[in-house]
């Protein structure tokens, strides 16, 4: 490790403070070096530069002849991952995982096989006297034990170079001696050990002492107390040993033939990020729930609104269907706004209806004309609506008989005085008669024999008034009630295989050809259906757009909480970077956490939407129910995932861009 003219400066307001002044230093493989100096002398800054946690402001740093200056963040991470092992004064262990997993973290980023990773971590802990503490979390270990875990982590990937920053500073005297003995043993086994300390007695344990003062090297000497013969013999013994101990293995020995494929390594790192995200969410349950709240409300709103819209649309379309599907109504009179309309509106005749009925695309036709008349039954007399209809009326309108029968062709041709009454008429004239079939009503001066009673029709498109309605053959009504030879309209039932718009055009051409003028209007039930579908879809989209605003607000909440999470876990990020995590590894961890929060929030939102829908269904009428759309549910999941990615990206990026040294310095 060669340093030439190393300068390190830090900004301080509008000025800069120089910590290191032109450091020239060479450290050889296998040395045990102590960097000593008072607080503020620059020794920790020098160690951070040596360990590639920090970059020099100026100067050249070579490792095995390779310049560090031109390396990007991931290449520096690779150096830390494969060559360096860090032992920190404050241990910097991850509190949510046990000792074994703490030790194994560097190997995760190095792509070591899962099984071998676990075996090596346990072996390292056993070699350091912690075989019975493998599954203990840091909070369950003493300071000395935590420092040993830190040593094991430094050796996980081999640790050619061990960098120890005040390794005994937070320990009692006995634990401090134990750690120093471990470092000496590691050096004897071939590891390069660089210690930073302010204690001369600790520096005496090193082969070489480098003393700093105010950013300058004021002394660099060999320690006369260091036993070189023991060290040389230890190295010789190691070279002749066929299988080195787990603690002494170099990176080449540790990683060779034990790494996964690139894809396997990526999956392993993603699994680690996923596991850490779950642990972080469990550790902060209330914060996680509050973060999800906006997503839950937004997703529940969208799914519920779409479900209510679907239910409303289905109910309306069902009501339209009850009037008869695929129907076209031809109405007498010029189109609205035509000045001829006021002079002539007696244009349609039964022959026009028959001409249309003869077309191959027509299933049935019912002529119709309407009037009002006084109707009497015994002592009851009321004004009623009288409709003359054809034999196909029930077929084209979809109305049903509750009792009796309908009209047939004989009723039409013989102009019978048979009548069908609706439920209002039955209630008005026969309140005490269960079956009014065979009773006679006097319509004006014309008697009518009741042959049928219609079922109640309470849909939104039925007659909204309580006026009794009486139906009779249109021929009877023309000859006995109103006189004349014209009808008000006729309703045409179109074959389901035929386009109603094409049939409407053909009917218009036919009638216009017969009349020589467009003295009629057409009304297509399919057009009504399409209009209602379009209207309900528009309303659903509008309300859903409003609900999506809450999703955006929820996403901003996710971003804010994730930014807080990054701040809280800055130290963890620094530790992971120190042991070799790439920027992409850090970004993946926080992105996965954000996506998990949003997906979980989306799932709870969908569950809430189902509960809302069930509540509406249980309180609502039988004719209306919330209909859940699979498309909206899938879209909700996709939307919540995208929110996690979009709003989690900035916090994840901020985490990945953190300086390792600055991150490690925060608690």
C-alpha positions as a printed Julia matrix, in Angstrom:
667×3 Matrix{Float64}:
    0.0     0.0     0.0
    1.77    3.13   -1.28
    0.72    6.68   -0.43
    2.44    9.6    -2.1
    1.71   13.23   -1.3
   -1.7    12.43    0.23
   -3.67   15.52    1.19
   -7.12   15.48    2.72
   -9.18   18.63    3.13
  -12.69   19.16    4.44
  -14.96   22.14    3.79
  -15.68   24.38    6.78
  -18.1    27.09    5.7
  -16.41   29.15    3.01
  -12.99   27.78    3.94
  -11.36   24.37    3.99
   -9.51   22.6     6.76
   -6.53   20.44    5.83
   -6.31   17.31    7.98
   -3.49   15.47    6.18
   -0.48   17.29    4.77
    1.37   15.44    2.01
    1.57   11.99    3.57
    4.18    9.67    2.03
    3.88    6.12    3.31
    4.41    2.53    2.21
    2.94   -0.44    4.1
    4.09   -3.92    3.16
    2.13   -7.13    3.1
    2.24   -9.02    6.39
    3.2    -6.05    8.55
    1.56   -5.13   11.83
    1.43   -1.35   11.91
    0.22    1.0    14.62
   -0.76    4.54   13.67
   -0.51    6.61   16.81
   -1.3    10.2    17.62
   -3.42   12.48   19.71
   -7.04   13.28   18.86
   -7.17   15.49   15.78
   -3.83   14.32   14.46
   -5.47   12.75   11.37
   -4.87    9.09   12.17
   -8.53    8.0    11.63
   -8.68   10.0     8.4
   -5.53    8.23    7.21
   -6.99    4.84    8.1
  -10.21    5.63    6.2
   -8.16    6.5     3.11
   -6.1     3.32    3.49
   -9.31    1.27    3.73
  -10.93    3.02    0.72
  -13.72    4.38    2.89
  -12.62    7.88    1.95
  -10.74    9.48   -0.94
   -7.8    11.85   -0.71
   -8.21   15.41   -1.91
   -4.84   15.18   -3.64
   -1.98   12.72   -3.97
   -1.64    9.16   -5.19
   -2.67    5.91   -3.47
   -1.67    2.57   -4.96
   -2.73   -0.89   -3.78
   -0.6    -3.65   -5.31
    0.43   -1.06   -7.89
   -3.17   -0.15   -8.81
   -4.25    3.49   -8.43
   -7.33    4.07   -6.27
   -7.98    7.55   -7.66
   -9.71    6.37  -10.83
  -11.92    3.72   -9.21
  -15.66    4.32   -9.02
  -17.84    3.58   -5.99
  -18.53   -0.06   -6.91
  -14.86   -0.77   -7.65
  -13.93    0.67   -4.26
  -16.64   -1.52   -2.72
  -15.04   -4.53   -4.41
  -11.66   -3.66   -2.85
  -13.23   -3.38    0.6
  -15.18   -6.58    0.04
  -12.25   -8.74   -1.14
   -9.19   -7.29    0.58
  -10.09   -5.27    3.67
  -11.64   -6.13    6.99
  -12.69   -3.4     9.42
  -12.74   -3.56   13.2
  -14.42   -0.48   14.64
  -14.15    0.99   18.11
  -17.96    1.04   18.46
  -18.3    -2.4    16.82
  -20.95   -1.22   14.31
  -22.92   -4.46   14.38
  -26.43   -4.66   12.92
  -28.82   -4.91   15.84
  -31.68   -6.7    14.06
  -29.72   -9.87   13.18
  -27.73  -12.39   15.21
  -23.97  -12.79   15.51
  -23.68  -15.35   12.7
  -25.6   -13.2    10.25
  -23.55  -10.14   11.22
  -20.38  -12.05   10.44
  -21.8   -13.34    7.14
  -22.84   -9.94    5.73
  -19.61   -9.36    3.71
  -19.94  -12.8     2.12
  -23.49  -11.97    0.96
  -22.12   -9.14   -1.15
  -19.22  -11.31   -2.3
  -21.62  -13.95   -3.62
  -20.51  -16.83   -1.39
  -22.72  -19.91   -1.35
  -25.34  -19.82    1.43
  -24.34  -23.05    3.12
  -20.63  -22.35    3.02
  -21.28  -18.81    4.21
  -23.1   -20.04    7.31
  -20.47  -22.7     8.0
  -17.6   -20.21    7.73
  -19.33  -17.64    9.94
  -19.93  -20.24   12.65
  -16.35  -21.5    12.36
  -14.95  -17.99   12.74
  -17.06  -17.34   15.81
  -16.04  -20.69   17.28
  -12.35  -19.94   16.66
  -12.8   -16.65   18.49
  -14.49  -18.3    21.47
  -18.08  -17.46   20.6
  -19.3   -20.86   19.45
  -22.15  -20.73   21.96
  -23.17  -17.19   20.99
  -23.84  -17.8    17.31
  -27.53  -16.94   17.51
  -27.26  -14.1    20.02
  -28.04  -10.6    18.88
  -25.55   -7.79   19.62
  -27.69   -6.54   22.52
  -27.22   -9.96   24.16
  -23.4    -9.8    23.98
  -20.84   -8.02   26.13
  -18.55   -5.35   24.67
  -15.66   -7.79   24.29
  -17.9   -10.35   22.62
  -19.26   -7.75   20.21
  -15.71   -6.77   19.27
  -14.92  -10.42   18.57
  -17.94  -10.61   16.29
  -16.54   -7.52   14.57
  -13.18   -9.32   14.17
  -14.92  -12.39   12.71
  -16.78  -10.18   10.25
  -13.49   -8.6     9.18
  -12.14  -12.08    8.41
  -15.24  -13.39    6.65
  -13.98  -12.8     3.12
  -10.37  -13.45    4.07
   -9.3   -10.02    5.27
   -5.85   -9.64    3.72
   -5.67   -6.26    5.43
   -7.26   -5.78    8.87
   -7.93   -2.14    9.75
   -8.68   -1.63   13.45
   -9.77    1.81   14.64
   -9.19    2.06   18.4
  -10.03   -1.65   18.75
   -9.77   -1.59   22.55
  -11.1     1.91   23.18
  -14.56    0.78   24.34
  -13.41   -2.36   26.17
  -12.32   -3.19   29.7
   -8.68   -4.07   30.2
   -9.12   -7.85   30.0
  -11.27   -7.7    26.85
   -8.79   -5.24   25.37
   -5.91   -7.63   25.95
   -7.89  -10.47   24.38
   -8.58   -8.43   21.23
   -4.93   -7.39   20.96
   -3.9   -11.04   21.28
   -6.31  -11.93   18.47
   -4.81   -9.2    16.27
   -1.29  -10.44   17.01
   -2.29  -13.98   16.13
   -3.85  -12.82   12.88
   -0.67  -10.96   11.99
    1.39  -14.05   12.74
   -0.88  -15.97   10.38
   -0.08  -13.58    7.54
   -2.68  -10.83    7.74
   -1.57   -7.24    7.39
   -2.85   -5.47   10.5
   -3.14   -1.68   10.74
   -4.22   -0.32   14.11
   -5.17    3.25   14.95
   -4.67    4.19   18.59
   -3.67    7.0    20.89
   -2.33    4.6    23.52
    1.46    3.99   23.33
    1.13    0.71   25.24
   -1.1    -0.65   22.5
    1.23    0.67   19.82
    4.03   -1.34   21.47
    2.21   -4.5    20.33
    2.89   -3.61   16.67
    5.91   -4.39   14.52
    5.97   -0.86   13.14
    4.81    2.44   14.63
    3.81    5.5    12.61
    3.26    8.65   14.64
    1.12   11.52   13.37
    0.89   15.07   14.6
   -1.27   17.78   13.03
   -1.58   15.78    9.82
    2.17   15.13    9.42
    4.15   11.93    9.94
    6.67   12.83   12.61
    7.98    9.32   13.23
    8.04    5.97   11.43
   10.06    3.27   13.16
   10.32   -0.44   13.84
    9.25   -1.5    17.32
   12.19   -2.97   19.2
    9.82   -4.83   21.53
    8.18   -6.76   18.65
    9.33  -10.4    18.49
   10.35  -10.79   14.84
   11.55  -14.35   15.22
    8.17  -15.51   16.51
    6.48  -13.72   13.67
    8.78  -15.22   11.02
    8.34  -18.7    12.47
    4.56  -18.28   12.48
    4.62  -17.33    8.83
    6.81  -20.32    7.99
    4.49  -22.64    9.89
    1.53  -21.25    8.01
    3.18  -21.79    4.64
    3.79  -25.44    5.48
    0.3   -26.01    6.81
   -1.8   -27.74    4.18
   -5.11  -26.3     5.35
   -5.09  -22.9     7.08
   -7.55  -22.21    9.83
  -10.73  -20.4     8.99
   -9.45  -17.22   10.6
   -6.28  -17.14    8.47
   -7.73  -17.89    5.07
   -6.97  -15.33    2.36
   -9.63  -14.04   -0.04
   -8.45  -16.33   -2.77
   -8.82  -19.33   -0.46
  -12.14  -18.2     0.9
  -13.88  -17.14   -2.29
  -12.39  -19.48   -4.88
  -14.87  -22.19   -5.95
  -17.37  -20.94   -3.36
  -19.01  -18.11   -5.23
  -22.38  -18.39   -6.87
  -23.09  -17.48  -10.47
  -23.77  -13.83  -11.2
  -27.52  -14.5   -11.26
  -27.35  -16.57   -8.07
  -25.37  -13.83   -6.36
  -27.92  -11.2    -7.42
  -30.8   -13.31   -6.11
  -28.92  -13.83   -2.86
  -28.36  -10.1    -2.4
  -31.99   -9.39   -3.21
  -33.03  -11.99   -0.64
  -30.81  -10.33    1.96
  -32.3    -6.92    1.09
  -35.8    -8.39    1.36
  -35.04   -9.96    4.73
  -33.56   -6.74    6.11
  -36.57   -4.8     4.83
  -38.93   -7.14    6.68
  -36.86   -6.77    9.85
  -36.88   -2.97    9.54
  -40.66   -2.93    9.06
  -41.18   -5.21   12.06
  -38.9    -3.06   14.19
  -41.01    0.04   13.43
  -44.54   -1.33   13.2
  -46.38    1.9    14.01
  -44.31    3.95   11.59
  -44.86    1.34    8.89
  -48.62    1.36    9.5
  -48.79    5.16    9.35
  -46.74    5.07    6.14
  -49.19    2.62    4.6
  -52.26    4.58    5.69
  -52.34    6.87    2.66
  -51.88    3.91    0.31
  -54.6     1.92    2.11
  -57.11    4.77    1.83
  -56.23    5.5    -1.79
  -56.42    1.89   -2.98
  -59.62    1.24   -1.0
  -61.17    4.38   -2.53
  -60.27    3.43   -6.09
  -61.44   -0.19   -5.81
  -64.64    0.81   -3.97
  -65.51    3.58   -6.43
  -64.96    1.28   -9.4
  -67.04   -1.43   -7.69
  -69.89    0.97   -6.95
  -69.7     2.3   -10.51
  -69.82   -1.23  -11.92
  -72.79   -2.1    -9.71
  -74.66    1.06  -10.72
  -73.97    0.44  -14.37
  -75.17   -3.14  -14.18
  -78.36   -2.08  -12.44
  -79.11    0.59  -15.05
  -78.34   -1.77  -17.92
  -80.55   -4.39  -16.3
  -83.35   -1.84  -16.19
  -82.83   -1.1   -19.87
  -82.87   -4.81  -20.64
  -86.24   -5.08  -18.9
  -87.62   -2.77  -21.58
  -86.43   -5.15  -24.26
  -83.0    -5.51  -25.72
  -82.08   -4.69  -29.3
  -85.18   -2.59  -29.82
  -85.76    0.38  -32.1
  -88.76    2.64  -31.58
  -90.12    4.51  -34.61
  -92.0     7.6   -33.39
  -94.51    9.61  -35.37
  -93.69   13.24  -36.15
  -90.95   15.3   -37.71
  -87.65   15.58  -35.83
  -87.45   18.11  -33.02
  -86.75   21.6   -34.33
  -88.28   20.96  -37.74
  -90.89   23.73  -38.45
  -93.16   21.17  -40.18
  -93.59   19.39  -36.86
  -96.38   21.74  -35.7
  -98.5    21.17  -38.81
  -98.41   17.41  -39.28
  -97.75   14.6   -36.81
 -100.16   11.95  -38.14
  -97.81   10.06  -40.4
  -97.3     6.51  -39.1
  -99.8     3.77  -39.92
 -100.12    0.08  -39.05
  -99.01   -0.65  -42.61
  -95.66    0.97  -41.87
  -95.27   -1.31  -38.88
  -96.2    -4.32  -41.0
  -93.71   -3.32  -43.71
  -90.96   -3.28  -41.1
  -92.18   -6.57  -39.59
  -91.72   -8.21  -43.0
  -87.97   -7.49  -42.97
  -85.7   -10.52  -42.38
  -83.77   -8.86  -39.54
  -86.91   -8.14  -37.51
  -88.17  -10.57  -34.85
  -91.36   -8.8   -33.81
  -93.16   -5.44  -34.07
  -95.76   -3.86  -31.81
  -97.7    -0.78  -32.97
  -98.75    1.55  -30.16
 -100.94    4.58  -29.5
 -101.82    6.25  -26.21
 -104.59    8.29  -24.68
 -106.22    8.99  -21.34
 -109.75    8.05  -20.38
 -112.05    7.71  -17.39
 -112.3     4.1   -16.24
 -114.97    2.73  -13.91
 -115.47   -0.48  -12.01
 -118.67   -0.58   -9.97
 -118.38    2.42   -7.64
 -114.71    3.11   -8.36
 -113.92    5.61  -11.09
 -110.42    6.88  -11.93
 -108.57    8.48  -14.83
 -106.25    5.96  -16.47
 -103.67    5.8   -19.23
 -104.9     3.69  -22.17
 -102.36    2.08  -24.53
 -103.22    0.29  -27.73
 -100.57   -2.32  -28.47
  -99.87   -5.2   -30.83
  -99.69   -8.91  -30.16
  -95.89   -8.7   -29.83
  -95.91   -6.02  -27.15
  -94.77   -8.25  -24.29
  -92.04   -9.75  -26.44
  -90.55   -6.45  -27.58
  -90.74   -4.73  -24.19
  -89.73   -7.65  -21.99
  -92.6    -7.11  -19.55
  -94.06  -10.17  -17.81
  -97.55  -11.39  -16.97
  -98.38  -12.11  -13.36
 -101.78  -13.57  -14.23
 -103.76  -14.45  -17.34
 -102.62  -14.19  -20.94
 -101.61  -11.66  -23.57
 -103.03  -10.69  -26.93
 -102.7   -12.86  -30.04
 -103.15  -12.13  -33.73
 -106.85  -13.02  -33.5
 -107.28  -10.34  -30.81
 -105.79   -7.8   -33.21
 -107.68   -8.85  -36.33
 -111.09   -9.24  -34.6
 -110.66   -6.04  -32.59
 -111.61   -7.79  -29.38
 -112.44   -5.83  -26.27
 -109.94   -7.79  -24.19
 -107.67   -5.77  -21.89
 -104.52   -6.25  -19.84
 -104.03   -4.17  -16.71
 -100.87   -3.21  -14.85
 -100.33   -3.59  -11.12
 -101.47    0.01  -10.45
 -104.8    -0.66  -12.17
 -105.24   -3.91  -10.26
 -104.63   -2.1    -6.95
 -106.94    0.77   -7.91
 -109.93   -1.13   -9.25
 -109.6    -4.57   -7.62
 -108.07   -4.01   -4.18
 -110.02   -6.86   -2.64
 -109.94   -9.26   -5.57
 -107.0   -11.65   -5.76
 -107.65  -12.73   -9.33
 -109.37  -10.07  -11.48
 -109.29  -12.21  -14.65
 -112.79  -12.15  -16.18
 -113.8    -8.87  -14.54
 -115.1    -6.04  -16.74
 -113.92   -2.41  -16.7
 -115.8     0.4   -18.42
 -113.29    2.46  -20.44
 -115.19    5.6   -21.31
 -118.26    3.95  -22.81
 -116.42    0.82  -24.0
 -116.43   -2.29  -21.78
 -113.18   -4.26  -21.52
 -112.7    -7.82  -20.33
 -109.61   -8.35  -18.14
 -107.58  -11.25  -19.58
 -104.18  -10.48  -18.03
 -102.34   -8.67  -15.22
  -98.75   -7.46  -15.59
  -96.09   -8.01  -12.98
  -94.98   -4.86  -11.09
  -92.16   -3.11  -12.92
  -90.24   -0.88  -10.54
  -87.09   -0.21  -12.53
  -85.86    3.29  -13.21
  -87.25    3.31  -16.75
  -90.8     2.19  -15.95
  -93.71    4.55  -15.47
  -92.83    6.55  -12.39
  -96.44    7.67  -11.59
  -99.16    5.72   -9.84
 -101.57    6.23  -12.75
 -103.36    2.99  -13.68
 -102.47    1.74  -17.17
 -104.72   -0.4   -19.32
 -103.63   -2.15  -22.52
 -105.93   -3.22  -25.36
 -105.41   -4.27  -28.99
 -104.38   -1.18  -30.98
 -107.03   -2.0   -33.58
 -109.73   -1.93  -30.92
 -108.45    1.35  -29.56
 -108.29    2.93  -33.05
 -111.87    1.96  -33.89
 -113.62    2.28  -30.51
 -111.65    4.8   -28.43
 -109.77    7.4   -30.5
 -110.86    6.85  -34.08
 -108.5     7.42  -37.04
 -106.02    5.2   -38.82
 -102.7     6.43  -37.42
 -100.53    5.12  -34.65
  -98.19    7.1   -32.34
  -95.24    4.75  -32.7
  -94.21    1.16  -33.11
  -91.47   -0.8   -31.31
  -89.26   -3.16  -33.33
  -87.36   -6.11  -31.84
  -84.2    -6.76  -33.86
  -82.5   -10.13  -34.3
  -79.57  -10.4   -31.82
  -77.22  -11.3   -34.67
  -77.9    -7.99  -36.42
  -76.32   -4.65  -35.58
  -79.01   -2.34  -34.2
  -77.35    0.68  -35.81
  -77.47   -1.02  -39.24
  -81.08   -2.05  -38.64
  -81.96    1.5   -37.59
  -80.54    2.85  -40.85
  -82.42    0.24  -42.89
  -85.73    0.99  -41.1
  -85.25    4.73  -41.61
  -84.64    4.23  -45.33
  -87.69    1.98  -45.59
  -90.11    4.38  -43.86
  -88.68    7.42  -45.61
  -89.14    5.62  -48.93
  -92.77    4.85  -48.08
  -93.55    8.39  -46.89
  -91.33   10.34  -49.25
  -90.18   12.4   -46.26
  -88.43   12.03  -42.91
  -91.63   12.68  -40.95
  -90.68   10.31  -38.13
  -87.97    9.81  -35.51
  -86.14    6.69  -34.37
  -84.88    5.79  -30.92
  -82.34    3.02  -30.52
  -82.25    1.29  -27.11
  -78.65    0.3   -27.8
  -77.75    3.97  -28.13
  -79.3     4.55  -24.71
  -77.26    1.64  -23.37
  -74.06    3.02  -24.87
  -74.78    6.5   -23.56
  -75.4     5.21  -20.05
  -72.3     3.02  -20.17
  -70.26    5.99  -21.35
  -71.73    8.25  -18.68
  -71.18    5.8   -15.83
  -67.66    5.05  -17.03
  -66.91    8.76  -17.17
  -68.28    9.3   -13.67
  -66.31    6.3   -12.36
  -63.15    7.64  -14.01
  -63.75   11.1   -12.56
  -64.28    9.85   -9.01
  -61.38    7.4    -9.38
  -59.16   10.29  -10.46
  -60.06   12.08   -7.26
  -59.29    8.91   -5.29
  -55.92    8.62   -7.05
  -54.97   11.95   -5.51
  -54.97   10.2    -2.15
  -52.61    7.61   -3.64
  -50.21   10.37   -4.67
  -50.46   11.88   -1.19
  -49.81    8.41    0.24
  -46.8     8.06   -2.06
  -45.39   11.35   -0.81
  -45.88   10.04    2.71
  -43.94    6.91    1.78
  -41.12    9.05    0.41
  -40.98   11.2     3.53
  -40.97    8.23    5.88
  -38.34    6.46    3.78
  -36.17    9.6     3.93
  -36.55    9.48    7.71
  -35.7     5.78    7.63
  -32.53    6.51    5.64
  -31.55    9.11    8.24
  -32.22    6.72   11.12
  -30.3     3.89    9.47
  -27.37    5.9     8.15
  -24.98    4.01   10.4
  -26.25    0.67    9.09
  -25.7     1.92    5.53
  -22.14    2.9     6.44
  -21.46   -0.55    7.91
  -22.77   -2.29    4.81
  -20.67   -0.08    2.57
  -17.61   -0.74    4.73
  -17.99   -4.51    4.31
  -18.38   -4.23    0.54
  -21.98   -3.42   -0.35
  -22.36   -1.86   -3.78
  -24.44    1.28   -4.31
  -26.97   -0.92   -6.12
  -27.2    -3.18   -3.03
  -28.07   -0.22   -0.8
  -30.56    1.12   -3.33
  -32.21   -2.29   -3.7
  -32.67   -2.6     0.05
  -34.53    0.68    0.44
  -36.46    0.29   -2.81
  -37.62   -3.16   -1.75
  -38.7    -1.76    1.6
  -40.69    1.04   -0.07
  -42.3    -1.4    -2.52
  -43.15   -3.83    0.3
  -44.8    -1.04    2.29
  -46.88   -0.03   -0.74
  -47.82   -3.58   -1.77
  -48.83   -4.43    1.78
  -50.77   -1.17    1.93
  -52.38   -2.02   -1.4
  -53.4    -5.45   -0.12
  -54.92   -3.96    3.04
  -56.62   -1.32    0.9
  -58.23   -3.99   -1.28
  -59.34   -5.85    1.85
  -60.83   -2.61    3.19
  -62.6    -2.1    -0.16
  -64.15   -5.58    0.13
  -65.34   -4.79    3.65
  -66.85   -1.5     2.45
  -68.55   -3.29   -0.43
  -69.97   -5.97    1.82
  -71.26   -3.28    4.14
  -72.97   -1.48    1.25
  -74.38   -4.75   -0.08
  -75.78   -5.71    3.31
  -77.4    -2.32    3.85
  -78.52   -1.72    0.25
  -81.47   -3.05   -1.72
  -81.59   -6.39   -3.46
  -81.51   -4.68   -6.84
  -78.1    -3.06   -6.25
  -74.77   -4.55   -5.28
  -71.12   -3.51   -5.45
  -69.4    -5.43   -8.24
  -65.64   -5.79   -7.86
  -63.58   -5.43  -11.0
  -60.59   -7.79  -11.33
  -59.02   -5.18  -13.59
  -59.25   -2.52  -10.88
  -57.78   -4.9    -8.29
  -54.85   -5.81  -10.55
  -54.4    -2.14  -11.41
  -54.39   -1.33   -7.68
  -51.52   -3.77   -7.08
  -49.6    -2.42  -10.06
  -50.29    1.13   -8.93
  -49.13    0.48   -5.36
  -45.94   -1.18   -6.67
  -45.22    1.75   -8.98
  -45.78    4.16   -6.1
  -43.21    2.23   -4.07
  -40.7     2.39   -6.94
  -41.31    6.03   -7.87
  -41.53    7.49   -4.38
  -38.96    5.11   -2.92
  -36.37    5.89   -5.58
  -35.21    9.24   -4.17
  -34.66    7.96   -0.6
  -32.97    4.82   -1.96
  -30.74    6.9    -4.21
  -29.85    9.19   -1.32
  -28.93    6.16    0.77
  -26.76    4.7    -2.01
  -24.92    8.01   -2.5
  -23.94    8.39    1.15
  -20.26    8.71    1.94
  -19.24    5.6     3.95
  -17.15    7.61    6.42
  -19.92   10.13    7.08
  -22.47    7.34    7.4
  -20.35    5.45    9.93
  -19.89    8.56   12.05
  -23.63    8.95   12.66
  -25.59    7.1    15.33
